[in-house]
Structures are given as C-alpha cells and as structure tokens.
Amino acid sequence: MNAPLTVLHTESSSGWGGQENRTLQECLGLKKLGCRPIVLCRPESKLGERAKANNIDVYFHALRGSYDISAVRHIMRIIKKERVDIINTHSGTDSFVGAIAGRLSLRRPRIVRTRHLALPITSKTTYSIFPHAVVTVSAHVKDYLVHSKGIPGAKVVSIPTGVDLKRFDPENTPDTFRRSLGLANGAIVIGTIAILRRKKGHHVLLDAVPGVLKEAPQTVFIFAGDGPQRENIESQIKTLGVEKNVLLLGLRADVPEVLKGIDIFALPTLQEALGTSILEASAMRKPVVASAVGGVPEVIANGSTGFLVQPEDSRALETAILRLIKDEKLRREMGQNGRELVERDYSTDKMTEKMLLLYKSLTAAKNNRRGGASCP
C-alpha cells in the first residue's frame, strides 16, 4: 500500500489572519482526504496552536531569518523523518529556508510557494527560482506576478481561498447578535468585518454614513475588528456626530453570528488580494457592497450578489447602500445568489481538492519512478 501524501506547510508569521486560516483549513481538508499535513512554525505561532488543537502534527523553530542555517537543517530533518512529499511555504522567511531545505534534501520534495497578499513582492527568487509551482489566492495576484514581475505563467496557478460552509451556514447559525446589542427591530444593520487598517476603507464608509442616515435614520453600522486605525476611526465618528449609529465591536470570535444579524455587508477596501470576508458574508446570504479593487471583482457578481463601487468614492458607496436599504426583495435575491456562488466555486472543499490535484501533478513523475506517495 502506498504511503499517504505528506505535505509540510511552513509559516514564519506568528499572528492570525486570512493567510493562517487558509493554511489551517487546507490542512484539515487534506486530512479528510487521507493525506498527512504537517505544520512548521514559530513557537508563539497562533497557527501552531490551532493546528495542534485539531490534531495536526506541528514542529517548531524560531525561524530567525532567511539565512538561518539551523532552520534549514531543522527542516531537512523533518523532510527525512516524515518522508515529506510537498513543502508549501507561505511567508518571506519560511519561503527562503523551506525552499533551500527542500532543494538540498536527498528526498527532493516538490516546493510550492503560496502568495496570499496583493502587496508588492520583496524577493523574486522565492517565486521564480526556488518553487516548482506558485499558488495565488486570486487571478489578480497571478496577473501581478506574471505580467509585472515576470514569473513564468506556466508555474503560477490561481486557487482561491475557500469558505467553510459548515461554519458559515445561515440555516444553523443562532440568530442572537442583534438582541445582544439591543438593536431595534426595525433597524437596518450594515456590517463591516475587517482589521482596522486604513487600506480596509473604514474612513470611506464613515464619510457615507451621514448621507445614509439622512434618508434612513434607523440604520446602524457595526465595525467588527481591531487594529492601528481604531483611534482615528473613533475620532472621525465623533467629528461626524454619529456615535449612536456606528458601533465598534472589537475582535469577534462569533463571525457567523455577526453576519447572521446584519442586513448588508460593506467593505470599501483600497487593496485586497481576494476578499475572503466578502465570501463569508455571501455564504451567510448577505448582499455585499465593496470596492472594485484587486481580486474583489472576482468574488462579487456585480448587480447579482452585490454592488461594486470605485475605491474612495463615498457617494457611490452611499448610493449603493441606500438602494439595498430600500429594497428588501433585492437584498434577499442578492443574498441567495451569493450563497449559490460560494457553494459552486468557493468552498474549502473545492479549494482543498484543487490544491491536492496540484500536489499530485507535481509528484506524479517522481512517483512513477519510485512508487511513492499517493492519496486515496
């Protein structure tokens, strides 16, 4: 019997966000498919903590920098001990040491570099030379790597981040959020779930708030998340005099419950690789209004699952929100269309299946030579 495909995910980031969540979801999906995921991360890593809690094998290393020889040796030992077939790297430091370890290892695992962000890359080598394949979370990021940075197109594949449809399930999510905030029954709730950074566009949405309230005074805006722009956002709320209608909720662990309780999801982002929070809102049958930047147009069918507006255009944002506030039928239709879109194209199961197909294609030639790993 062939051994299960073993995939080592390396991650030098210690925090928790969309990147780390995608990695964890892939690990869980691969495990369900009969493969063996392993994680290598820093000792303080949130990913390591959550992976262990889900019975995924985790190795730790300080990963001090791109030229950390001890990290290279550590990874080479893992490759040999665990008979690693694929190394999937995710951040700058681990992409360098992980690829070097893989290239030096006698086992010759296939190396995949996943690019999660829409930011400029800082090291072309970890995309063009080291990996056998590069995965991007959107076609937008793929286009940037291929057309702006000259990474060979045949090496780059777009596999969008998926949504866990069992977690983001509008039928089985408790409807407790509005009651917990004491919101009036007739209130229309506009929700934004994002880190409080300027690139997420909270200031643009706040500029649209007075105009929305002029025509729909019962509207409530909620911002779930925290970050470096919190004080600036609080100051803008006070300046606009909308304290009663804009609520800062901080970080929330109950994101499905929050989405269940809102009527419209708004994300006037200025930069976005894909827009996973948009997909989560769509999975919960919520219409979306968002900026037409980065990978966002890939996850919103304009006029069908939501509305796209130009970035930094608070008037256009106001107009789109008011149209949805005034048309309950349209909200329902867009929400249902969004759920169907996510079910069809953006589930974690589909993401994992596509990743597994890529891994199998990379190992096929080597497996044929030596009767190596496979998955059921």
N, C-alpha and C positions, 0 to 999 in steps of 0.2 A: 504494500500500500504506500502511495506517495505521501510524503510529509506535507503538512499544511503550509500554504504560502505564509511566510513570516515577513511582516512589514514593520520596520523601525521608523517611528516618527521622532524627529529631533526638533526641539523648540527651546531657544535661548531666552525668549521673553518670559518673564515671571508673572505678568499680570493676567487678567481675564477679559476677553472681549470676543468679537466675532471670529477672529482667527483661531483662538484656542478652542472655542466652542465647535467650530467646524472640524478641527482635528479630533476632538473627543467623539463627536458624532460619527465620524468616519471609522474610528477605532471600534465603536460599538456595532456599527453596521458590518464591518469586516468580520468581527467575531461571530455575528449571527450567520454569516455566510460560510463559516467553517475555517476562516483564516486565523492567523495569530498576530494581533497587533501588539507592539511594544512601544513604550514612550521613553525617551531620554530627555531630561530637562534639568533645570537648576533645583537645588534642594527646597527653595522657598516658592517654587512654582505652583500656581493655582491649578494648572493643567495636571501636574503630577498628583496633586491632592485628589482631584476629582476622578482621574483615571484609576487610581488605587481604590477609591470608593466604589468603582464599577468593576472591580476585579480584573483590571488590565495590568500587566506586568510593567513596572516602572523602574528605570535606572536613573541615578542622579549624578550630576557632575557640576562643578562651579562654572564651566564654560566661560573662562575669563576673557577670552578674546579670539580673534581669528587665527592667531598664531600660538594657541595654547596646545603645545605638544602633548601634554598629559591628557587633554581631551581627545586628541586624535588616537592616542594609544588606548584610552578607555573604550572608545567606540569600536576600534578594531577588535578588542577583546570580546565585546558584545556580539559583533558580527560573527566571530568564530564560534563562541559559546552557543549562541541562539540560532546559528545557521540562517542568518538574515538573507533574504532574497531581494528586498527592496528597502532603500533608505529614502524617506520622504522628508526633506528639510523645509523649514518654514520661515526662519528669521536670518538676519545677517551673519551673526557669529556661528550659529549651528550649521548654516548652509556651507560655510567655508570648511570648518573642521570635519563636518559629517561627510562632505564630498571627498576631502583628502583621505579620510579613513577608508572610505569605500573604494577609492581608486587604488590605494595601497594594499588593500586586503586581497589575499590569495583567493578568497571566495568570489570576488568580483560581483557584488550586488549591483543591481541596476539603481541608478540615482535619479530621483525626481525632485525638482525644486518647485514648490507651490508659492505663487505670488498672490497675496491676499489684498494688497493695497493699490490705490490709484496714484500713489506718490512716485516721484522720480526715483529710479533705482540708483544705488550708490556703488555697486560693484557688478559690472557687466560679466565678469568672469564666472560668477556663480550662476549665471543663466546661459552663457554661450559656450563655455568650455567644460565645466565640471559635470553638469547633469546630462543624463541620456534623454530626459524629457522635462518640459516645463509646463506646469498646470496653472492656469489663471482662473479667477473666480468669475470673470465676465469676458465677453468679446471685446469690450472697451480696453481692458488691461492687456489682452492679447495684441490688439492693434497697436497699442503703445510700444510693447516690447519688440514687435516685428518691424513696424514702419518707422518708429522713432529711434530705436536703439539697435536695430539691425540683427536681432536674434533670428536665426533661421526659422521660417514659418513652419517647416515640417516638424520641428522639435516642440512647438508650442500648441497646446490644446486647451480650450476653454471648457471647464466643468463647473457650472455654477454651484454655489453653496445651497444646500437644501434645508427645508424646514421639517422638523419632527411633527408630523401630522397627528400623532397620538397625543402629544403635549398641547399643540395648538389646535384644539378641537372645539369648535363653538357649541357643539351639542352637549358636551360633557364637562364644560368648564363652569364652575359656580358663578352665579350672577350676583356677586356680593360687593363689587367695587363701588358702585355709585352710593349704595347705602352706607358704606364705611366712611365716605366723605360727607355724608349728609346732603347730597345734591338733590335739588328739587326735581320732582317727577317730570316736569316739562322742560328741563334744561337740555340743551344740545351740548354734548361734550366733544371737544376737539382734542385729540391726544397726540403727543409727540414723545417718543421714547428714544433717547439718544444721549450720549455723553455731552456734557455742557462745554463744548468747544465751539469757537467761532465758525469753523467750517461746516458745522451742522445747521447753521442758519436760524438759530432761535431769534436773533435780533430782527431778521426779516419778518418772521411770523409775528413778533411783537408789534412791529410797525403796522401790520394789517389788523391788529386787534381792535383799535378804536372804530375803524370803519365797519367791521363786522358787528360790534356791539351797538352801533348806531341803528342798524336795521334789525338786529336780533339780540336784544339786550339780555336775554336769558342764557346766552352762550357762555360756557365755561371752558377755559383752556387749561390743560394739565401737561406739565413737563415732568416726565419720569427720567431720572438720571442725575448724575453729579459730575463735577469737573471744574476746570480752571476758570470758566466764564460765569460761575454762579453769582459772584458779587456784581459783575457788570449787568447780568440779567435782572437781578433784584433791583438795581439802580434804575434800569430802563422801565421796569414795571411801575416803580414809584413815580418816575417822571411822567409817565403816561397816565397815571392815576387809575390803574386798572387792577389794583391789588385784590379786589373782591372776585374778579373774574379770571385771574391767572394764578394757578396753584403750582408751587414747586414741590414735588413729592420726594425728591432724592432718589437714591437707588432702590429698585424694587426687585424682589425675587419672584413676585407673582405676575410676571408679564402677561401670561394668557388671561388672567383675571382682569388686569388693567384694560387689555384690548377688548375683552368681552363687554366692558362697561362704557366704552366710548362709542360715539356715532361716526366720527370721521378721523382718519389718521393723516397728519400733516408732517412733512419733512422737507422744508425748503433748503436742503443741503447745498453746499457750494462745491463739494468734492465727494465722490462716492465711487468705490470700486464696483459695487453691485447694488446694495440696499437690502440687506437681509431683514432689517426691521420692517421694511415695506412688505416683503413676502410674508412675514409673520402676521402683519395686520390683514393682508389679503386672505391668509389661511383662516383667520377668525371672521371672515366675511365683512370686512370693513372697507369702504371706499377710501381711496388714497389721493391726496394732493401732494405733489412733490416736484422738485426742480428737475428740469431736463438736462442733467449733467452726468458725466461718467457713465456707469453702467445702469443708471436708473431707468432710462427708456427701454431697457431690455426686460424689465420686470413689471412695467405698467403698460397695459394696452390703453393708450390714450382715448378717452371717451367711452371705454368699455369697463375697465377695472378701476379707473380713476382719471385724474387730470394731471397733465404735465404743464408746468409754467416755467418761464425763463428765470434763471437764478437772479437773486437780489431784486426781484420785481414784486414788491409787497402789494401793489394794486392788483396785479394779475392773481396773486395768491388770495387776496380778499374776495375777488370776483368768483373764483372757483369754489371757495369755501361757502360763500353765500348761496351759490347755485345749489349746492348739496344740502345746505340747511333747509332751503325752501322746497326741496323735492324729495320727500321720504321714499317714494317709489324708485327714484333713480338711485338713492343710497342702497336700497335693498338689491336692485339689479346689479349694480357695480360690485357690491359685496359678494354676491353669488358668483359672478363672473370671475372675481379674484380667487375665490376658493377653488373653482374649477381649473384655473390656470396653474395654481400651485400644485394641485393634485396631479395634473398632467405632466408638468415639466420641472417642478422644483421641490420634490420631496427628498428627505435624507436618503430614502431607499434608492431613488434614481441616482443621486449623487454618488452613493457608495458603489452601486452597480457599474457606473461609468468609470470610477477610479479602479475598480477591480479589473475591468476589461483592459484598461491601460496597463496595469501591472502585469497582467497575463501576456499582453502583446510584447512587453519589454523582456519578459523572461522566457518566452516561447523558444527562441533559437537555442538558448543555453540549456533549457530543459530537455529539448530534443537530443542534445548531445550527451547529457549525463543522467537523464531520467530523474530530474529534480522535482521541485515543489509544484503543487497544484492545489486548487480549491475544489470542493465538491461542485 
